[in-house]
């Protein structure tokens, strides 16, 4: 059948057949491999980002775990008869401000699913100098008994000039 066609028509059919074959090869072999390569590159990039995030989370977990172990050790090394109220009362004597204490209100809250409880003491100190207050706060914060100042309110007094009143809320974890 091709022999009956003119040479020009045969060349056109062969060229058209070549173009169709080339289209089929490109469409079904080249493009899918390029698409697959791009998908693999994107997948590799996502996996690399996930790995970096996992490494960062791992180091963060280790740091948190170390802090938790340090806290656990400090809690176990604290005196067995430790109470926040008596600790703060003793510190007021050491700081020389025992007579400045107006009130001390202790309270305790139990943590669900934990063997620990949070002990709080709210105390009001009147007619202090700023130096006396900072000394007392420093003694609280730097103790190895894991005691923390949760809230502090300072008011300037009007009667004795240069003195302040303070309300302090202190917390500690206890067994």
C-alpha positions as CSV (number, residue, x, y, z in Angstrom):
1,X,0.0,0.0,0.0
2,X,2.9,2.4,0.7
3,X,4.4,1.5,-2.6
4,X,1.5,3.0,-4.4
5,X,2.0,6.4,-2.8
6,X,4.3,9.0,-4.1
7,X,7.7,9.4,-2.6
8,X,6.7,12.8,-1.0
9,X,3.7,11.2,0.6
10,X,5.7,8.3,1.9
11,X,8.3,10.6,3.5
12,X,5.4,12.5,5.1
13,X,4.0,9.3,6.6
14,X,7.4,8.2,7.8
15,X,8.0,11.6,9.4
16,X,4.5,11.6,11.0
17,X,5.2,8.0,12.3
18,X,8.5,9.2,13.7
19,X,6.8,12.2,15.4
20,X,4.1,9.9,16.9
21,X,6.7,7.4,18.1
22,X,8.8,10.3,19.6
23,X,5.6,11.7,21.3
24,X,4.8,8.2,22.8
25,X,8.4,7.8,24.1
26,X,8.4,11.3,25.6
27,X,4.9,11.0,27.0
28,X,5.2,7.5,28.5
29,X,8.9,7.2,29.4
30,X,10.6,10.6,29.7
31,X,8.0,12.7,31.5
32,X,7.1,10.0,34.1
33,X,10.8,9.6,35.0
34,X,11.2,13.4,35.3
35,X,8.1,13.6,37.5
36,X,9.3,10.7,39.7
37,X,12.7,12.4,40.1
38,X,11.0,15.6,41.2
39,X,8.7,13.7,43.7
40,X,11.8,12.0,45.1
41,X,13.6,15.3,45.5
42,X,10.6,16.8,47.3
43,X,10.2,13.7,49.5
44,X,13.9,13.8,50.4
45,X,13.7,17.5,51.3
46,X,10.7,16.8,53.5
47,X,12.4,13.9,55.2
48,X,15.6,15.9,55.8
49,X,13.5,18.7,57.4
50,X,11.8,16.1,59.6
51,X,15.1,14.7,60.6
52,X,16.4,18.1,61.6
53,X,13.3,18.7,63.6
54,X,13.6,15.3,65.3
55,X,17.3,16.1,66.2
56,X,16.3,19.4,67.7
57,X,13.5,17.8,69.7
58,X,15.8,15.1,70.9
59,X,18.3,17.6,72.3
60,X,15.4,19.6,73.8
61,X,14.1,16.4,75.4
62,X,17.6,15.6,76.8
63,X,17.9,19.1,78.3
64,X,14.4,18.8,79.9
65,X,15.3,15.3,81.2
66,X,18.5,16.6,82.7
67,X,16.7,19.5,84.5
68,X,14.1,17.0,85.7
69,X,16.7,14.7,87.1
70,X,18.6,17.6,88.7
71,X,15.3,18.8,90.3
72,X,14.5,15.3,91.5
73,X,18.0,15.0,93.1
74,X,17.6,18.4,94.8
75,X,14.2,17.4,96.1
76,X,15.6,14.1,97.5
77,X,18.6,15.9,99.1
78,X,16.4,18.4,100.8
79,X,15.8,17.7,104.6
80,X,13.0,15.2,105.1
81,X,11.2,17.5,107.6
82,X,11.3,20.5,105.2
83,X,8.2,22.8,105.2
84,X,8.0,26.0,103.2
85,X,6.4,27.9,106.1
86,X,9.2,27.1,108.6
87,X,11.8,27.7,105.9
88,X,10.5,31.2,105.2
89,X,10.0,31.9,108.9
90,X,13.7,30.9,109.6
91,X,14.9,33.1,106.7
92,X,13.0,36.2,108.1
93,X,15.0,35.7,111.3
94,X,18.3,35.4,109.4
95,X,17.5,38.5,107.3
96,X,16.6,40.4,110.4
97,X,13.0,41.2,109.3
98,X,11.0,38.9,111.5
99,X,9.3,41.8,113.3
100,X,8.2,43.2,109.8
101,X,6.1,40.1,109.0
102,X,2.4,41.0,109.2
103,X,1.0,37.7,108.2
104,X,2.0,34.3,106.6
105,X,-0.8,32.3,105.0
106,X,0.2,28.7,104.0
107,X,-1.7,26.6,101.5
108,X,-1.2,23.3,99.7
109,X,-2.5,21.9,96.4
110,X,-2.2,18.3,95.3
111,X,-1.0,17.5,91.8
112,X,-3.2,14.9,90.0
113,X,-1.3,11.8,89.1
114,X,1.8,13.0,90.9
115,X,3.3,12.0,94.2
116,X,4.2,15.7,94.8
117,X,2.2,18.6,96.1
118,X,2.7,22.4,95.7
119,X,3.1,24.2,98.9
120,X,2.5,28.0,98.9
121,X,2.9,30.7,101.5
122,X,1.7,34.2,101.0
123,X,3.3,36.7,103.3
124,X,3.1,40.4,103.9
125,X,6.1,42.4,105.0
126,X,5.6,46.0,106.2
127,X,8.0,49.0,106.6
128,X,11.0,47.4,104.9
129,X,13.9,49.1,103.2
130,X,14.5,48.1,99.6
131,X,17.8,46.6,100.7
132,X,16.2,44.4,103.3
133,X,13.6,43.2,100.7
134,X,16.2,42.4,98.1
135,X,18.4,40.6,100.6
136,X,15.4,38.4,101.7
137,X,14.3,37.7,98.1
138,X,17.9,36.8,97.2
139,X,18.0,34.3,100.1
140,X,14.8,32.7,99.0
141,X,15.7,32.4,95.3
142,X,19.3,31.2,95.9
143,X,18.5,28.5,98.4
144,X,19.0,24.9,97.3
145,X,15.6,23.9,98.6
146,X,13.8,24.5,95.2
147,X,11.8,27.5,96.5
148,X,10.5,30.0,94.0
149,X,8.8,33.4,94.2
150,X,5.6,33.1,92.3
151,X,4.3,36.7,92.8
152,X,5.6,39.9,94.3
153,X,3.8,43.1,95.0
154,X,5.6,46.1,96.3
155,X,3.9,49.3,97.6
156,X,5.6,52.5,98.7
157,X,4.5,53.5,102.3
158,X,3.5,57.0,103.1
159,X,4.3,57.1,106.9
160,X,8.0,56.3,107.3
161,X,9.7,57.9,104.3
162,X,11.8,55.5,102.1
163,X,10.1,52.3,103.3
164,X,8.0,49.8,101.3
165,X,5.4,47.2,102.0
166,X,5.6,43.9,100.1
167,X,3.3,40.9,99.6
168,X,5.2,37.8,98.4
169,X,3.8,34.5,97.2
170,X,6.4,31.7,97.5
171,X,6.1,28.2,96.1
172,X,7.9,24.9,96.7
173,X,7.3,21.3,95.6
174,X,7.0,18.8,98.4
175,X,6.5,15.1,98.7
